[in-house]
Amino acid sequence: MEKRSTCTDDLSLGGKGGLRGQDFSESLPWEVSQSIFARLDPPSLCCAALTCQRWRSLIQGCDLLWRGGCLEVRAVCQREVDRDRGEGLSWKVTLVRNYVVSLVKRDWLAGRYSSVLSAEELLGRRMCPLDVHAWGEILEAELQR
């Protein structure tokens, strides 16, 4: 049976025989480390923040790392993101609050559930509560199909 990778497996540079144990964020300028972290999607960024205290501190302390993902989420959840930012929430909190909602809403708006005939067909699919405004957008999209 093949071992599944976790977020802490093979995080050192070089892989086999490389610089095992050396943390790139300690040897590179912060701007370069930030550029590396900025390429991660939101779940991977959260996972990286759990790797060690240094990464957690670097990732948690940099709002710019969360801003990019948050702007992507805003493409689907503009009202929700604007509300959270208007309430003074950080980019990170706004992203964490709206990421799964954006994935579910994107699937509904794309018509991935248009042909569902029963609740059993939704088992195993990603779901989360949506507010009345989101359901209104989804209904409008369905009516236009």
SULPE-V426593 format. One line per field, one symbol per residue. ss: DSSP state (a for helix, b for strand, c for the rest). phi: phi as a letter, one per 40 degrees, with the letter a starting at -180 (. if undefined). psi: psi as a letter, one per 30 degrees, with the letter a starting at -180 (. if undefined). A space follows every 50 residues. Layout:
ss->???
phi->???
psi->???
This chain:
ss->ccccccccccccbcccccbccccaaaaccaaaaaaaaacccaaaaaaaac ccaaaaaaaaccaaaaaaaaaaaacccaaaaaaaaaccccaaaaaaaaaa aaaaaaaaacccccccccaaaacccccccccaaaaaaaaaaaaac
phi->.ccccbcbcfcccggcgccdgccdccbbcdcccccccccccdcccccccc cacccdcccccbcccccdccccccdbbdcccccccccgcccccccccbcc dcccccccccgcbcbcbaccccdgccbacbcccccccccdccccc
psi->kkkkklffkhflkfbkgbhkfkjeffflleeeeeeeeffkleeeeeeeff eleeeeeeeegjfeefeeeeeeeffeheeeeeeeefggkleeeeeeffee eeeeeeeeffgfgegkflfeffkflkllkkleeeeeeeeeeeff.
